[in-house]
Every structure is written in structure tokens, then in C-alpha cells.
Amino acid sequence: MNRIFFTLRAVCLVVLSAPAVFGQGYGGATLDPATFPTVKPQRKTPPPPALTLETVLELPIPGPLAGGAMEVHGNSVQVPVDGGYVLVDLGAGDEPVVSRVEAEPGERPDDEGWILTGRKQRLRIRTEPEGRIVAQKRASSEPSFWKRHWHLRTPGSTPAPGLLVGKSILFGCSDNRVYALKARNGHRLWYQDLGHRILFPLVLWHGRLGDRDHDLVVVAPHPGRSIRLLDPFDGKTLARFRLGQGDAKDIEDEFASHPAVLADGRIVLPVQKYESGEAALVVLRPVVQKRKADAEPDMPYNGGDSATAGSRERRTKTQ
């Protein structure tokens, strides 16, 4: 009888502890990633410096914007508009070259939203609009076959694809948060509440800031009137820009799609003006904030006379 009692007790303990185990991201985890314990790895490189987003220019372009994603070719950007696209060459000397092309929308390759990662790209991850993050692993015996590795549900919808940064997968959610998970098992690294829904894709920025290269994540919360630069290591906001500051004066304007990053590190934002036929490109550049002038050193106790400079203790003994 005692054996049966202890067996039933052990079974109950296993059943009760199962949700906690699956909540870590293994197998079929379907819990809110914000409930996962956060264990951040140690940072191996210095953090990005304090930044500001400098307005380089606001360039009027023909509209209205169609709202699709821009295509970047070096320092040129192709902006979808009704009936075609506008090609803007931002690398042609001092004056940008703007030309409108009438064309039917081109078909984009359908990769089903999968992001390949891991050793020999044996892991793939994607977000699904209804609020699911799915990871699959390539079968060892049959490379064309993928089996479920881990998956989870988010508190809101995830309409945009994820972003791979190193060994982490980042994604935005309609619950106002940006999440970072370990790609290999779905464990949460961090999340950041930005106060507005995240519906546009996250964009990776890579470039030199100060004396070393850094990765940044560009986020445009909804409605599209502002962007933020986040540190991909912990989600800390490094810089912000809002329409209505700098050279962009009209607070009724909105970004028509997510930002794009040029080859030289400038960030391009397509802006739909309040008047439907008007549009513009706002071009920004991340700039390291200038350090404040070092505070003047404390005056020596003796009033600054180099001939008699010394500690208070020393002067007291000699007086």
C-alpha cells in the first residue's frame, strides 16, 4: 500500500512540474516569453556609447507611398509608390538624384519567413502572425526533413519576421514589447516595453561608433512617428528620433514602412505626409554624443600654489 502511495505521489509531482519545465522553451513551450527567467550572458565587448540620431536631410519625393518595404542597393534606395517606385541615389555627390519609375510590383521570393541559423544552418526559426515563434531542426538522417525543436506563444500578434543578431532571435509584438530569445532553445534573454505596438520588422544596423564596430537594432513603433536604437545585448534604448524634431516639422506625418540602412550606415525613413500626394525621405545618422567637458579638478587645499601644494595633513603639521 505504501509503495502505491509513494508511486502516485511521484507521478503527481512530475505532472505538476511539467509546465515549469516546458516553460523554459524546450519542446512544445507555449507560455508567454515574458514569464521565462532571464539569465543574461556576460557581455564580452564594451557596450555601445551614448548616441544621438542626427538629421542629415529631409528630401521631398513623389507620392503617395504604397507602404511596401524599401529595397536598398548600396547607397541607393527604392521606395514603393502608387503605380511604381521612386529611385533615390543618396550617394551621388552633394545633391541626391530622384527618379520615378512606372512599374508593376515585382514578386518577392517566398522563403516562408524562415531564418536559418546554428551550426551548418541546421536550425530555422520564424514568427507567425497569430503570435507563435516556431523553431525547427534539420533531421540528421534526412537533410530535407525538418522536425519541431521548440515553439512558444506570445501575448500578442507577431506580424513581422524576426531578426537574427548573433545567437539571438529578436522580434516585435503587438503587446508593445521587443523580445530577445536564445535561438537554440527559446529561452528569454530580455524584453523591452516601448509603449506602442511593434508591427514593422526590426532592422539591424552595423557600423563603427567611436573606436570599434557595434550592432544596433532599429525599431519603429506603431503609429510610425518615432524610431529607437536598441542595444541588442539587453534592449537598452540608446537613441530616439521623433517626427517633429530636427528638420522634420509635421507631427501629422507617419512612416509608411520600416526603416532601411544604407551601406554607409545612414538610416532612411519613408514619410507619408498629411497631404496624401506628398511624401519625403528622412535620412538620419547615429552619432556618438560628445562628452561633456571634464569638470575642473578640485583646487588644492593650499589654494593652487604649485610651490606649496600638499595634503591638508602635511600643511597642518608644518603650520
C-alpha positions in Angstrom: 0.0 0.0 0.0 2.8 2.4 0.9 4.5 1.6 -2.4 1.3 2.6 -4.3 1.0 5.8 -2.3 4.6 6.9 -3.0 4.3 6.0 -6.7 1.1 8.1 -7.1 2.8 11.0 -5.2 5.8 10.8 -7.5 3.5 10.9 -10.6 1.7 13.9 -9.2 4.9 15.8 -8.7 6.1 15.1 -12.2 2.7 16.3 -13.7 2.7 19.5 -11.6 6.3 20.3 -12.5 5.9 19.7 -16.2 4.6 23.2 -17.1 7.6 24.7 -15.4 9.9 22.5 -17.4 8.2 23.2 -20.7 8.0 26.9 -19.9 11.8 27.2 -20.3 11.4 26.9 -24.1 12.1 23.2 -24.7 10.0 21.0 -26.8 6.4 22.4 -27.0 6.7 25.5 -24.8 3.6 27.7 -25.3 4.0 30.2 -22.5 4.3 33.9 -22.5 8.1 34.5 -23.1 7.9 37.4 -20.6 7.4 34.8 -17.8 10.7 33.0 -18.5 13.6 33.5 -16.1 16.2 35.9 -17.5 19.8 34.8 -17.3 21.9 37.1 -19.4 25.3 36.0 -20.6 28.3 38.2 -19.7 29.0 40.9 -22.2 32.3 40.2 -23.9 32.7 43.5 -25.6 32.2 47.1 -24.4 28.7 48.5 -24.7 27.8 51.0 -27.4 28.5 54.6 -26.5 25.8 57.2 -25.8 24.3 58.1 -29.1 22.0 60.7 -30.8 20.2 60.5 -34.1 21.3 63.4 -36.3 19.0 64.5 -39.1 21.1 64.5 -42.3 18.3 65.7 -44.7 14.6 65.6 -45.4 14.1 65.0 -49.1 10.7 65.5 -50.9 9.8 62.7 -53.2 6.7 62.0 -55.4 3.9 60.2 -53.6 1.7 58.8 -52.5 3.7 56.0 -50.9 2.4 52.4 -51.4 3.6 51.2 -48.0 5.7 48.3 -49.1 9.3 47.6 -47.9 12.1 49.7 -49.4 14.9 48.0 -51.3 18.5 49.1 -50.7 21.3 48.9 -53.2 24.5 50.3 -51.7 23.6 54.0 -51.0 20.5 54.0 -53.2 17.0 53.2 -52.1 14.0 52.1 -54.0 10.7 53.4 -52.4 7.4 51.8 -53.5 4.8 54.4 -54.6 1.4 54.0 -56.2 2.0 52.8 -59.8 5.7 52.1 -59.4 8.6 53.2 -57.3 10.9 56.1 -56.7 14.6 55.5 -57.0 16.7 57.8 -54.8 20.5 57.8 -55.2 21.9 59.2 -51.9 25.5 58.6 -52.9 25.8 60.8 -56.0 27.7 63.7 -54.6 26.1 66.6 -52.7 22.7 66.5 -54.4 20.6 63.3 -54.2 19.2 62.1 -57.5 15.4 61.3 -57.5 13.7 59.5 -60.4 10.2 57.9 -60.6 9.7 54.6 -62.4 6.3 53.3 -63.5 6.3 49.6 -63.0 4.2 46.8 -61.7 5.1 45.5 -58.2 7.7 42.7 -58.5 7.3 39.3 -57.0 9.4 38.7 -53.9 10.9 35.3 -53.3 8.8 33.2 -50.9 11.1 31.8 -48.2 8.1 31.3 -45.9 9.8 33.6 -43.4 12.3 31.1 -42.1 15.6 32.4 -40.7 18.5 29.8 -40.9 21.0 29.7 -38.0 23.0 27.3 -35.9 25.9 25.1 -36.8 25.8 24.3 -40.6 22.4 26.1 -40.6 20.6 23.1 -39.1 18.2 25.3 -37.2 15.5 27.5 -38.6 13.1 29.9 -36.9 10.1 32.0 -37.9 7.4 34.2 -36.4 3.8 33.6 -37.3 1.3 36.4 -37.4 -1.1 34.9 -34.8 1.6 35.1 -32.1 3.7 32.0 -32.4 7.5 31.6 -32.6 8.5 28.2 -34.2 11.9 26.6 -34.4 12.7 23.5 -36.4 15.8 21.4 -36.6 17.1 19.6 -39.6 17.0 15.8 -39.3 20.4 14.2 -39.3 19.3 11.3 -41.4 17.3 13.3 -44.0 18.6 16.9 -44.6 15.4 17.9 -46.4 13.2 16.9 -43.4 12.7 19.4 -40.5 11.3 18.4 -37.1 10.0 20.6 -34.4 12.6 21.8 -32.0 10.8 24.4 -29.8 7.9 26.8 -30.1 6.1 29.3 -27.9 3.2 31.6 -28.0 3.4 35.4 -27.4 0.9 37.6 -25.6 0.1 39.4 -28.8 0.4 39.1 -32.6 3.8 39.0 -34.3 3.1 40.2 -37.9 6.7 40.9 -38.8 9.6 38.4 -39.3 12.2 38.0 -36.6 15.7 39.4 -36.7 18.8 37.2 -36.0 21.6 39.0 -34.1 24.4 36.7 -33.3 22.9 33.7 -31.5 19.7 35.6 -30.5 16.4 35.9 -32.3 14.7 39.3 -31.8 11.1 40.1 -32.7 8.4 42.7 -32.1 5.0 42.1 -30.7 1.6 43.9 -30.6 1.9 43.8 -26.8 4.3 46.8 -27.1 7.4 44.7 -26.4 10.5 43.7 -28.2 11.8 40.3 -27.2 15.2 38.6 -27.4 15.4 34.8 -27.2 18.2 32.3 -27.4 17.9 30.9 -30.8 18.9 27.4 -29.8 16.3 26.8 -27.1 13.9 29.8 -26.9 15.0 31.0 -23.5 14.2 34.6 -23.0 17.2 37.0 -22.7 15.3 40.2 -22.3 12.3 42.1 -23.3 11.7 45.9 -23.6 8.3 47.6 -23.4 8.3 50.6 -25.8 4.8 51.8 -25.0 3.5 51.2 -28.6 2.8 48.2 -30.7 5.7 46.8 -32.8 4.3 45.9 -36.2 7.1 46.8 -38.5 10.1 44.5 -38.9 13.2 45.2 -36.7 16.2 46.3 -38.7 19.9 45.6 -37.9 22.4 48.4 -38.0 26.1 47.6 -38.0 28.9 50.1 -38.2 31.7 51.9 -36.4 30.9 54.0 -33.4 33.9 55.6 -31.7 36.9 53.2 -31.9 35.0 49.9 -32.6 32.2 48.3 -34.5 28.8 47.8 -32.9 25.4 46.2 -33.7 22.2 48.2 -33.1 18.6 47.3 -33.6 16.4 50.0 -35.3 12.7 49.9 -34.1 9.8 51.9 -35.4 6.8 51.5 -33.0 3.3 52.0 -34.3 2.0 54.5 -35.1 5.1 55.3 -37.2 6.2 58.7 -35.8 9.3 57.7 -34.0 12.2 55.3 -34.0 14.6 53.9 -31.4 18.0 52.4 -31.5 18.3 49.5 -29.1 21.3 47.6 -27.7 20.8 44.0 -28.9 22.5 42.7 -25.8 20.0 44.0 -23.2 17.4 46.1 -25.1 18.5 49.4 -23.6 17.4 52.4 -25.6 20.5 54.2 -27.0 18.9 57.0 -29.0 15.5 58.2 -30.2 14.1 60.3 -33.0 10.6 61.6 -33.4 8.9 63.3 -36.3 8.6 66.9 -35.3 12.1 67.3 -34.1 15.2 68.3 -36.1 14.3 69.1 -39.8 11.0 67.1 -39.8 8.4 69.5 -38.5 5.0 68.0 -39.2 3.7 65.8 -36.3 0.8 64.5 -38.5 3.3 62.7 -40.8 3.9 59.0 -40.4 6.4 56.4 -41.6 5.0 54.3 -44.4 7.2 51.3 -43.7 10.1 50.1 -41.6 13.5 51.9 -41.8 16.3 50.9 -44.2 20.0 51.1 -43.6 22.4 52.3 -46.3 25.8 50.9 -46.9 27.4 53.9 -45.2 25.3 53.5 -42.1 22.7 56.2 -42.7 19.1 55.3 -41.8 16.4 56.1 -44.3 12.7 56.5 -43.3 9.9 56.9 -45.9 7.4 59.5 -44.6 3.9 59.9 -45.8 2.8 63.5 -45.5 -0.5 64.6 -44.1 -1.4 65.6 -47.7 -1.8 62.2 -49.4 0.1 63.2 -52.6 3.2 64.4 -50.7 6.0 62.2 -49.3 9.6 62.5 -48.2 12.6 60.6 -47.1 14.1 61.4 -43.8 17.8 60.5 -43.5 19.4 60.1 -40.1 22.8 59.2 -38.9 23.8 57.7 -35.5 26.3 60.0 -33.9 28.3 59.4 -30.7 27.4 62.0 -28.2 30.1 64.5 -27.4 31.5 64.1 -23.9 30.9 66.9 -21.6 33.9 69.0 -20.7 35.8 67.3 -17.9 34.9 69.0 -14.6 37.7 71.3 -13.4 39.8 69.5 -10.8 39.4 70.3 -7.2 41.5 73.2 -6.1 44.4 72.1 -3.8 43.8 72.8 -0.2 46.6 75.4 -0.3 44.8 77.5 -3.0 46.6 76.1 -6.0 50.1 77.4 -5.4 52.3 74.7 -7.0 55.2 75.6 -4.9 53.4 74.8 -1.7 50.9 72.1 -2.9 50.4 69.3 -0.5 47.9 67.5 1.6 45.8 69.0 4.3 47.5 66.8 6.8 51.0 67.8 5.7 50.2 71.5 5.8 48.6 71.2 9.2 51.8 69.7 10.6 54.0 72.4 9.1 51.9 75.4 10.3 
